[in-house]
Amino acid sequence: MICCKSKSKLAKAVKMHRNFHFKTGLLLDQGVRLLGLHKCILTKPLYKAAKVAGYTNVALSSIALVLLED
């Protein structure tokens, strides 16, 4: 696994931000699925929008890390 340069504080911050959103997103997704909110007519659109936003945030953070490491 490629690690960020120890001198780059921005890279560390982006990596911590990405990991935070990834872990909290997984926990929230499991909670929603346990409660069955992802199947409810009223909450299904919100669930999908939040999931897409979370994946987008993680993807953009990963791209930023690749650019910062070069």
Biopython code that builds the backbone (N, CA, C, O; Angstrom):
import numpy as np
from Bio.PDB.StructureBuilder import StructureBuilder

atoms = [
    (1, "MET", "N", (0.843, -1.182, 0.000)),
    (1, "MET", "CA", (0.000, 0.000, 0.000)),
    (1, "MET", "C", (0.881, 1.236, 0.000)),
    (1, "MET", "O", (1.841, 1.328, 0.765)),
    (2, "ILE", "N", (0.554, 2.167, -0.849)),
    (2, "ILE", "CA", (1.329, 3.390, -0.944)),
    (2, "ILE", "C", (0.899, 4.330, 0.172)),
    (2, "ILE", "O", (-0.290, 4.593, 0.352)),
    (3, "CYS", "N", (1.860, 4.827, 0.909)),
    (3, "CYS", "CA", (1.556, 5.719, 2.028)),
    (3, "CYS", "C", (1.850, 7.160, 1.630)),
    (3, "CYS", "O", (2.709, 7.418, 0.788)),
    (4, "CYS", "N", (1.142, 8.079, 2.232)),
    (4, "CYS", "CA", (1.359, 9.495, 1.939)),
    (4, "CYS", "C", (2.705, 9.943, 2.492)),
    (4, "CYS", "O", (3.223, 9.363, 3.446)),
    (5, "LYS", "N", (3.260, 10.976, 1.885)),
    (5, "LYS", "CA", (4.503, 11.540, 2.383)),
    (5, "LYS", "C", (4.270, 12.110, 3.775)),
    (5, "LYS", "O", (3.230, 12.713, 4.038)),
    (6, "SER", "N", (5.235, 11.919, 4.662)),
    (6, "SER", "CA", (5.041, 12.370, 6.037)),
    (6, "SER", "C", (5.054, 13.889, 6.142)),
    (6, "SER", "O", (4.578, 14.438, 7.136)),
    (7, "LYS", "N", (5.584, 14.574, 5.144)),
    (7, "LYS", "CA", (5.673, 16.030, 5.185)),
    (7, "LYS", "C", (4.357, 16.700, 4.771)),
    (7, "LYS", "O", (4.134, 17.864, 5.104)),
    (8, "SER", "N", (3.503, 16.002, 4.066)),
    (8, "SER", "CA", (2.291, 16.603, 3.524)),
    (8, "SER", "C", (1.139, 16.520, 4.532)),
    (8, "SER", "O", (0.522, 15.469, 4.705)),
    (9, "LYS", "N", (0.867, 17.635, 5.184)),
    (9, "LYS", "CA", (-0.241, 17.678, 6.137)),
    (9, "LYS", "C", (-1.585, 17.635, 5.422)),
    (9, "LYS", "O", (-2.556, 17.088, 5.944)),
    (10, "LEU", "N", (-1.637, 18.210, 4.237)),
    (10, "LEU", "CA", (-2.873, 18.197, 3.468)),
    (10, "LEU", "C", (-3.249, 16.771, 3.072)),
    (10, "LEU", "O", (-4.419, 16.393, 3.131)),
    (11, "ALA", "N", (-2.253, 15.983, 2.667)),
    (11, "ALA", "CA", (-2.523, 14.596, 2.288)),
    (11, "ALA", "C", (-3.041, 13.799, 3.481)),
    (11, "ALA", "O", (-3.945, 12.977, 3.337)),
    (12, "LYS", "N", (-2.471, 14.041, 4.653)),
    (12, "LYS", "CA", (-2.951, 13.353, 5.861)),
    (12, "LYS", "C", (-4.386, 13.740, 6.172)),
    (12, "LYS", "O", (-5.201, 12.890, 6.531)),
    (13, "ALA", "N", (-4.696, 15.027, 6.035)),
    (13, "ALA", "CA", (-6.049, 15.495, 6.318)),
    (13, "ALA", "C", (-7.057, 14.890, 5.343)),
    (13, "ALA", "O", (-8.150, 14.488, 5.744)),
    (14, "VAL", "N", (-6.689, 14.826, 4.065)),
    (14, "VAL", "CA", (-7.587, 14.257, 3.060)),
    (14, "VAL", "C", (-7.782, 12.768, 3.328)),
    (14, "VAL", "O", (-8.893, 12.255, 3.191)),
    (15, "LYS", "N", (-6.720, 12.074, 3.707)),
    (15, "LYS", "CA", (-6.809, 10.640, 3.980)),
    (15, "LYS", "C", (-7.704, 10.373, 5.194)),
    (15, "LYS", "O", (-8.515, 9.447, 5.177)),
    (16, "MET", "N", (-7.557, 11.177, 6.237)),
    (16, "MET", "CA", (-8.394, 11.015, 7.424)),
    (16, "MET", "C", (-9.857, 11.325, 7.093)),
    (16, "MET", "O", (-10.761, 10.643, 7.577)),
    (17, "HIS", "N", (-10.086, 12.334, 6.285)),
    (17, "HIS", "CA", (-11.442, 12.711, 5.866)),
    (17, "HIS", "C", (-12.091, 11.578, 5.072)),
    (17, "HIS", "O", (-13.253, 11.240, 5.297)),
    (18, "ARG", "N", (-11.340, 11.000, 4.150)),
    (18, "ARG", "CA", (-11.858, 9.902, 3.336)),
    (18, "ARG", "C", (-12.186, 8.695, 4.203)),
    (18, "ARG", "O", (-13.257, 8.103, 4.063)),
    (19, "ASN", "N", (-11.281, 8.327, 5.092)),
    (19, "ASN", "CA", (-11.511, 7.172, 5.954)),
    (19, "ASN", "C", (-12.706, 7.390, 6.879)),
    (19, "ASN", "O", (-13.472, 6.462, 7.138)),
    (20, "PHE", "N", (-12.863, 8.617, 7.376)),
    (20, "PHE", "CA", (-14.003, 8.936, 8.233)),
    (20, "PHE", "C", (-15.320, 8.722, 7.495)),
    (20, "PHE", "O", (-16.233, 8.083, 8.017)),
    (21, "HIS", "N", (-15.413, 9.257, 6.281)),
    (21, "HIS", "CA", (-16.657, 9.129, 5.523)),
    (21, "HIS", "C", (-16.906, 7.688, 5.103)),
    (21, "HIS", "O", (-18.055, 7.249, 5.049)),
    (22, "PHE", "N", (-15.851, 6.953, 4.807)),
    (22, "PHE", "CA", (-16.018, 5.560, 4.409)),
    (22, "PHE", "C", (-16.544, 4.731, 5.575)),
    (22, "PHE", "O", (-17.490, 3.960, 5.412)),
    (23, "LYS", "N", (-15.936, 4.886, 6.752)),
    (23, "LYS", "CA", (-16.349, 4.087, 7.914)),
    (23, "LYS", "C", (-17.730, 4.482, 8.422)),
    (23, "LYS", "O", (-18.541, 3.607, 8.724)),
    (24, "THR", "N", (-18.014, 5.766, 8.523)),
    (24, "THR", "CA", (-19.332, 6.187, 8.999)),
    (24, "THR", "C", (-20.415, 5.835, 7.988)),
    (24, "THR", "O", (-21.539, 5.507, 8.366)),
    (25, "GLY", "N", (-20.078, 5.901, 6.705)),
    (25, "GLY", "CA", (-21.043, 5.524, 5.678)),
    (25, "GLY", "C", (-21.419, 4.061, 5.763)),
    (25, "GLY", "O", (-22.586, 3.707, 5.598)),
    (26, "LEU", "N", (-20.439, 3.204, 6.020)),
    (26, "LEU", "CA", (-20.723, 1.781, 6.152)),
    (26, "LEU", "C", (-21.582, 1.499, 7.383)),
    (26, "LEU", "O", (-22.508, 0.690, 7.331)),
    (27, "LEU", "N", (-21.269, 2.172, 8.488)),
    (27, "LEU", "CA", (-22.055, 1.978, 9.713)),
    (27, "LEU", "C", (-23.497, 2.450, 9.530)),
    (27, "LEU", "O", (-24.436, 1.762, 9.930)),
    (28, "LEU", "N", (-23.667, 3.617, 8.928)),
    (28, "LEU", "CA", (-25.017, 4.132, 8.712)),
    (28, "LEU", "C", (-25.805, 3.257, 7.736)),
    (28, "LEU", "O", (-27.009, 3.064, 7.906)),
    (29, "ASP", "N", (-25.132, 2.735, 6.725)),
    (29, "ASP", "CA", (-25.797, 1.872, 5.758)),
    (29, "ASP", "C", (-26.296, 0.598, 6.436)),
    (29, "ASP", "O", (-27.408, 0.143, 6.169)),
    (30, "GLN", "N", (-25.480, 0.030, 7.307)),
    (30, "GLN", "CA", (-25.896, -1.177, 8.025)),
    (30, "GLN", "C", (-27.083, -0.887, 8.938)),
    (30, "GLN", "O", (-28.008, -1.693, 9.037)),
    (31, "GLY", "N", (-27.053, 0.277, 9.611)),
    (31, "GLY", "CA", (-28.163, 0.650, 10.481)),
    (31, "GLY", "C", (-29.461, 0.835, 9.724)),
    (31, "GLY", "O", (-30.519, 0.391, 10.171)),
    (32, "VAL", "N", (-29.380, 1.489, 8.578)),
    (32, "VAL", "CA", (-30.575, 1.716, 7.757)),
    (32, "VAL", "C", (-31.136, 0.398, 7.259)),
    (32, "VAL", "O", (-32.351, 0.199, 7.243)),
    (33, "ARG", "N", (-30.259, -0.495, 6.856)),
    (33, "ARG", "CA", (-30.722, -1.794, 6.355)),
    (33, "ARG", "C", (-31.323, -2.649, 7.471)),
    (33, "ARG", "O", (-32.282, -3.384, 7.238)),
    (34, "LEU", "N", (-30.770, -2.558, 8.673)),
    (34, "LEU", "CA", (-31.345, -3.306, 9.795)),
    (34, "LEU", "C", (-32.756, -2.824, 10.123)),
    (34, "LEU", "O", (-33.636, -3.625, 10.439)),
    (35, "LEU", "N", (-32.962, -1.526, 10.047)),
    (35, "LEU", "CA", (-34.274, -0.957, 10.347)),
    (35, "LEU", "C", (-35.250, -1.079, 9.179)),
    (35, "LEU", "O", (-36.453, -0.886, 9.355)),
    (36, "GLY", "N", (-34.751, -1.393, 8.006)),
    (36, "GLY", "CA", (-35.598, -1.540, 6.833)),
    (36, "GLY", "C", (-36.003, -0.229, 6.192)),
    (36, "GLY", "O", (-36.959, -0.189, 5.418)),
    (37, "LEU", "N", (-35.290, 0.845, 6.503)),
    (37, "LEU", "CA", (-35.644, 2.152, 5.953)),
    (37, "LEU", "C", (-35.330, 2.278, 4.469)),
    (37, "LEU", "O", (-35.877, 3.148, 3.792)),
    (38, "HIS", "N", (-34.457, 1.420, 3.959)),
    (38, "HIS", "CA", (-34.106, 1.506, 2.540)),
    (38, "HIS", "C", (-35.228, 0.976, 1.646)),
    (38, "HIS", "O", (-35.185, 1.162, 0.430)),
    (39, "LYS", "N", (-36.231, 0.319, 2.234)),
    (39, "LYS", "CA", (-37.356, -0.203, 1.459)),
    (39, "LYS", "C", (-38.610, 0.671, 1.571)),
    (39, "LYS", "O", (-39.537, 0.527, 0.774)),
    (40, "CYS", "N", (-38.640, 1.565, 2.542)),
    (40, "CYS", "CA", (-39.805, 2.408, 2.773)),
    (40, "CYS", "C", (-39.963, 3.412, 1.618)),
    (40, "CYS", "O", (-38.976, 3.955, 1.121)),
    (41, "ILE", "N", (-41.187, 3.644, 1.208)),
    (41, "ILE", "CA", (-41.459, 4.527, 0.068)),
    (41, "ILE", "C", (-40.987, 5.956, 0.335)),
    (41, "ILE", "O", (-40.476, 6.619, -0.567)),
    (42, "LEU", "N", (-41.155, 6.430, 1.569)),
    (42, "LEU", "CA", (-40.804, 7.815, 1.885)),
    (42, "LEU", "C", (-39.299, 8.043, 2.027)),
    (42, "LEU", "O", (-38.806, 9.121, 1.693)),
    (43, "THR", "N", (-38.574, 7.052, 2.513)),
    (43, "THR", "CA", (-37.148, 7.250, 2.784)),
    (43, "THR", "C", (-36.236, 6.677, 1.704)),
    (43, "THR", "O", (-35.032, 6.932, 1.719)),
    (44, "LYS", "N", (-36.784, 5.913, 0.772)),
    (44, "LYS", "CA", (-35.955, 5.294, -0.268)),
    (44, "LYS", "C", (-35.200, 6.318, -1.119)),
    (44, "LYS", "O", (-34.010, 6.123, -1.363)),
    (45, "PRO", "N", (-35.837, 7.405, -1.583)),
    (45, "PRO", "CA", (-35.083, 8.399, -2.374)),
    (45, "PRO", "C", (-33.976, 9.084, -1.571)),
    (45, "PRO", "O", (-32.889, 9.338, -2.092)),
    (46, "LEU", "N", (-34.257, 9.378, -0.306)),
    (46, "LEU", "CA", (-33.234, 10.000, 0.542)),
    (46, "LEU", "C", (-32.066, 9.056, 0.784)),
    (46, "LEU", "O", (-30.908, 9.475, 0.800)),
    (47, "TYR", "N", (-32.380, 7.780, 0.973)),
    (47, "TYR", "CA", (-31.338, 6.777, 1.182)),
    (47, "TYR", "C", (-30.428, 6.683, -0.035)),
    (47, "TYR", "O", (-29.204, 6.649, 0.095)),
    (48, "LYS", "N", (-31.032, 6.642, -1.215)),
    (48, "LYS", "CA", (-30.233, 6.542, -2.442)),
    (48, "LYS", "C", (-29.379, 7.792, -2.660)),
    (48, "LYS", "O", (-28.219, 7.691, -3.059)),
    (49, "ALA", "N", (-29.944, 8.954, -2.400)),
    (49, "ALA", "CA", (-29.195, 10.205, -2.578)),
    (49, "ALA", "C", (-28.021, 10.288, -1.607)),
    (49, "ALA", "O", (-26.927, 10.701, -1.991)),
    (50, "ALA", "N", (-28.239, 9.899, -0.358)),
    (50, "ALA", "CA", (-27.170, 9.932, 0.631)),
    (50, "ALA", "C", (-26.075, 8.928, 0.294)),
    (50, "ALA", "O", (-24.892, 9.195, 0.502)),
    (51, "LYS", "N", (-26.470, 7.786, -0.222)),
    (51, "LYS", "CA", (-25.489, 6.755, -0.579)),
    (51, "LYS", "C", (-24.624, 7.219, -1.758)),
    (51, "LYS", "O", (-23.406, 7.038, -1.748)),
    (52, "VAL", "N", (-25.252, 7.809, -2.758)),
    (52, "VAL", "CA", (-24.506, 8.317, -3.917)),
    (52, "VAL", "C", (-23.561, 9.444, -3.486)),
    (52, "VAL", "O", (-22.416, 9.504, -3.934)),
    (53, "ALA", "N", (-24.044, 10.331, -2.619)),
    (53, "ALA", "CA", (-23.202, 11.432, -2.141)),
    (53, "ALA", "C", (-22.009, 10.905, -1.356)),
    (53, "ALA", "O", (-20.903, 11.428, -1.488)),
    (54, "GLY", "N", (-22.220, 9.886, -0.550)),
    (54, "GLY", "CA", (-21.124, 9.300, 0.224)),
    (54, "GLY", "C", (-20.070, 8.660, -0.668)),
    (54, "GLY", "O", (-18.872, 8.866, -0.473)),
    (55, "TYR", "N", (-20.523, 7.878, -1.652)),
    (55, "TYR", "CA", (-19.571, 7.255, -2.569)),
    (55, "TYR", "C", (-18.815, 8.299, -3.391)),
    (55, "TYR", "O", (-17.629, 8.131, -3.671)),
    (56, "THR", "N", (-19.499, 9.371, -3.774)),
    (56, "THR", "CA", (-18.849, 10.444, -4.526)),
    (56, "THR", "C", (-17.780, 11.120, -3.682)),
    (56, "THR", "O", (-16.690, 11.418, -4.170)),
    (57, "ASN", "N", (-18.094, 11.361, -2.413)),
    (57, "ASN", "CA", (-17.138, 11.999, -1.506)),
    (57, "ASN", "C", (-15.890, 11.136, -1.334)),
    (57, "ASN", "O", (-14.770, 11.647, -1.374)),
    (58, "VAL", "N", (-16.079, 9.836, -1.145)),
    (58, "VAL", "CA", (-14.941, 8.924, -0.985)),
    (58, "VAL", "C", (-14.121, 8.864, -2.276)),
    (58, "VAL", "O", (-12.891, 8.847, -2.230)),
    (59, "ALA", "N", (-14.794, 8.832, -3.415)),
    (59, "ALA", "CA", (-14.088, 8.761, -4.694)),
    (59, "ALA", "C", (-13.267, 10.030, -4.945)),
    (59, "ALA", "O", (-12.117, 9.951, -5.376)),
    (60, "LEU", "N", (-13.852, 11.188, -4.678)),
    (60, "LEU", "CA", (-13.121, 12.445, -4.889)),
    (60, "LEU", "C", (-11.939, 12.567, -3.928)),
    (60, "LEU", "O", (-10.889, 13.091, -4.300)),
    (61, "SER", "N", (-12.102, 12.094, -2.713)),
    (61, "SER", "CA", (-10.985, 12.114, -1.757)),
    (61, "SER", "C", (-9.867, 11.197, -2.220)),
    (61, "SER", "O", (-8.691, 11.529, -2.070)),
    (62, "SER", "N", (-10.218, 10.054, -2.777)),
    (62, "SER", "CA", (-9.203, 9.129, -3.281)),
    (62, "SER", "C", (-8.445, 9.730, -4.451)),
    (62, "SER", "O", (-7.229, 9.573, -4.556)),
    (63, "ILE", "N", (-9.165, 10.419, -5.333)),
    (63, "ILE", "CA", (-8.508, 11.076, -6.467)),
    (63, "ILE", "C", (-7.573, 12.171, -5.973)),
    (63, "ILE", "O", (-6.457, 12.316, -6.470)),
    (64, "ALA", "N", (-8.036, 12.943, -4.988)),
    (64, "ALA", "CA", (-7.199, 14.006, -4.425)),
    (64, "ALA", "C", (-5.930, 13.428, -3.796)),
    (64, "ALA", "O", (-4.858, 14.023, -3.910)),
    (65, "LEU", "N", (-6.039, 12.286, -3.140)),
    (65, "LEU", "CA", (-4.858, 11.661, -2.543)),
    (65, "LEU", "C", (-3.848, 11.242, -3.601)),
    (65, "LEU", "O", (-2.642, 11.413, -3.422)),
    (66, "VAL", "N", (-4.347, 10.694, -4.701)),
    (66, "VAL", "CA", (-3.446, 10.288, -5.785)),
    (66, "VAL", "C", (-2.707, 11.501, -6.336)),
    (66, "VAL", "O", (-1.505, 11.439, -6.596)),
    (67, "LEU", "N", (-3.426, 12.598, -6.510)),
    (67, "LEU", "CA", (-2.798, 13.812, -7.036)),
    (67, "LEU", "C", (-1.797, 14.410, -6.049)),
    (67, "LEU", "O", (-0.765, 14.941, -6.461)),
    (68, "LEU", "N", (-2.091, 14.327, -4.754)),
    (68, "LEU", "CA", (-1.191, 14.891, -3.748)),
    (68, "LEU", "C", (0.069, 14.048, -3.564)),
    (68, "LEU", "O", (1.116, 14.575, -3.186)),
    (69, "GLU", "N", (-0.022, 12.762, -3.824)),
    (69, "GLU", "CA", (1.134, 11.887, -3.630)),
    (69, "GLU", "C", (2.173, 12.052, -4.731)),
    (69, "GLU", "O", (3.346, 11.738, -4.523)),
    (70, "ASP", "N", (1.765, 12.536, -5.889)),
    (70, "ASP", "CA", (2.722, 12.699, -7.008)),
    (70, "ASP", "C", (3.620, 13.882, -6.809)),
    (70, "ASP", "O", (4.475, 14.156, -7.652)),
]
sb = StructureBuilder()
sb.init_structure("model")
sb.init_model(0)
sb.init_chain("A")
sb.init_seg("    ")
for serial, (resi, resn, name, xyz) in enumerate(atoms, 1):
    if name == "N":
        sb.init_residue(resn, " ", resi, " ")
    sb.init_atom(name, np.array(xyz, "f"), 0.0, 1.0, " ", f" {name:<3s}", serial, name[0])
structure = sb.get_structure()
